[in-house]
Amino acid sequence: LSAQPGFSMPVLNEAPPGSFVTVPVEVFNFDSLIGVQFVIQWDSQMLELVNVISFNLPGMSNEDFGMGDAPSGLLRFAWEAPSSTAGFTAPDGTAIFKMRFKVIGEENEGTFLTFTETPPQTIFEVTQATTKIDSVVFYGMDDCILYNGYVAIGFTLSTDFLSGPEDFPVSVAPNPFTTSTTATFTLDSRSDVHLVLTDAAGHPLFEQKTTLPAGRHGMEIATDPLPENGIYYLILRTPSRMCVRPLVKL
């Protein structure tokens, strides 16, 4: 099989309030793929989606995008290669599409842009053709390498805050949740683990540092540090890996 497919969005700093920013969705290890679907999520109080432009996959059109939930900060994307395409390969760094936003937040605010899924409407799924006739491989969210983005309004986000590749498989369940949820992950070796909870603007609300042995672990997240219902972000980092996951408190 090919290397894990990857998707990335950039960190954009010093975005002035009222301005327009363009966020590309770039790919790597995009090898012989015949289908991709996922959701991109952001804080709708910070950014307003204007349109989606620059389509760079075969057969891609406006119909591949679910814009109905854009006012609440969700863009659904589902592309399928034309039947005449055995599998499409894109060079690393190709922007398969770009999102154009109006910055509606205030100075010193900001928002993550996160690859996610919203079952059952849109499951994160990447489909790859293989050399076997009528055979495909399916990748889920934990099977892909994801680099989430961030738009910092009127300030520069610390590079330490988002440093490291986001290739750390972490599952969070239940999500959405009311009283508590659990982040589950596996360590290959004994490691320091740093957990951070932020609000939708990326401001830290709670931090926990610990050292854990190799193996599978679960870290419970209570609602105590979360002041109200809404979208939050979990950042889980080891010295070499990092993952960002959106949380929804009901």
C-alpha positions, -999 to +999 in steps of 0.1 A: +000+000+000+010+036-005+019+059+024-008+074+046-028+101+027-023+135+042-043+167+043-032+201+056-043+237+061-019+265+071-016+288+101-025+324+090-012+351+113-021+388+117-054+386+098-071+420+102-107+422+113-130+427+083-104+414+058-107+383+036-084+353+039-079+323+016-072+289+032-060+262+008-065+225+015-033+208+004-026+171+001+004+148+002+007+110-005-025+115-026-019+084-046-045+066-068-074+080-048-110+076-062-129+092-033-125+116-004-150+129+021-147+149+053-159+179+072-139+211+079-150+229+111-143+264+124-157+290+148-185+308+130-181+338+153-145+343+139-149+335+102-177+336+076-173+314+046-177+334+014-171+307-013-150+277-023-127+281-053-098+266-073-110+230-079-081+207-087-095+172-087-111+155-118-148+161-120-148+184-089-176+210-088-197+231-064-219+200-060-191+183-040-196+208-012-224+209+014-227+246+022-259+243+042-241+243+076-215+269+067-232+296+088-226+273+119-190+267+109-191+234+090-182+227+054-190+192+041-168+178+012-174+146-007-156+140-040-157+109-062-135+104-092-153+100-126-159+064-135-133+067-163-106+075-137-088+045-123-074+066-095-061+101-093-026+110-081-017+146-071+018+160-064+026+167-028+015+203-019-014+204-044-042+226-032-073+205-041-095+235-033-094+268-014-118+284+010-123+321+011-134+336+044-144+370+057-127+377+091-156+387+115-138+382+148-121+408+168-084+416+175-066+389+195-092+362+187-088+333+163-100+299+153-088+265+144-098+250+111-101+213+118-105+182+096-133+161+112-165+142+106-201+145+116-217+111+116-240+099+101-242+127+075-205+128+066-180+101+077-143+108+072-133+084+044-106+082+018-108+055-009-078+043-028-077+021-059-053-009-058-035-029-084-061-057-080-091-056-102-122-040-085-102-037-052-100-006-030-086+004+004-105+026+028-088+051+051-106+066+082-096+098+100-071+079+123-055+064+092-046+097+076-020+124+085-039+156+093-024+191+098-052+214+111-051+251+104-055+283+124-064+319+116-050+344+142-068+377+141-045+406+146-018+386+164+008+359+157+002+324+171+031+310+190+048+284+169+053+263+200+015+261+204+010+242+171+044+226+166+048+190+155+030+168+130-006+160+137-002+123+131-011+111+166-042+089+165-066+100+192-103+091+196-127+110+218-160+095+229-187+104+236-185+136+215-207+156+218-209+151+256-227+167+286-207+158+318-175+141+307-157+124+278-125+103+273-096+108+250-081+074+241-047+069+225-017+045+223+019+052+231+047+032+214+070+038+244+071+056+277+065+093+271+056+127+285+020+136+276+007+172+276-031+177+273-045+212+266-082+223+264-088+256+246-119+276+237-130+281+201-107+310+198-077+289+208-072+303+242-060+277+268-085+269+295-069+238+312-036+220+310-024+186+324+010+171+321+019+135+330+042+107+321+027+074+309+042+040+300+038+023+266+004+010+258-032+022+254-044+050+277-075+070+284-076+105+298-110+117+312-121+152+303-147+168+327-168+198+319-155+218+349-130+239+329-155+245+301-176+275+310-206+270+287-220+248+259-203+250+226-172+241+206-138+235+223-105+219+212-084+192+227-047+193+220-028+162+230+010+163+225+040+141+232+076+152+225+073+140+189+036+139+180+005+161+183-033+158+177-060+184+177-096+172+181-128+194+183-151+188+213-187+198+216-202+203+250-240+201+252 
